[in-house]
Amino acid sequence: MTPNHFYIPIPDTRKLKMDLWKEPSDLNGIDINEEEQIKLLAMFSSKFKDEYEKIPRDKTSVPHQYYLNSNYSAPQSNLYFPSDTS
């Protein structure tokens, strides 16, 4: 959870008007750089493929062990895994 504080530039979404979510944003001022994002995903999949394949797909007998069929979808799991192991 992210606290609502002036040091944290994330708005309190409870205070935003509901009509804000009706139309997609143009993301003015934000360059999501799709081409580089795709290259980054390709690098993750090639560099960490062996590690990804070692992650159990289903719950194991180890209570604290992470597995893919949990609260995260597979793409989320694969994206979070490299950043969690650094």
Sequence and secondary structure as in RCSB ss.txt:
>XXXX:A:sequence
MTPNHFYIPIPDTRKLKMDLWKEPSDLNGIDINEEEQIKLLAMFSSKFKDEYEKIPRDKTSVPHQYYLNSNYSAP
QSNLYFPSDTS
>XXXX:A:secstr
     TTS    GGGS GGGGSS    TT    HHHHHHHHHHHHHHSHHHHHHS SS  SSTT   SSSSS HH
HHHHHHHHH  
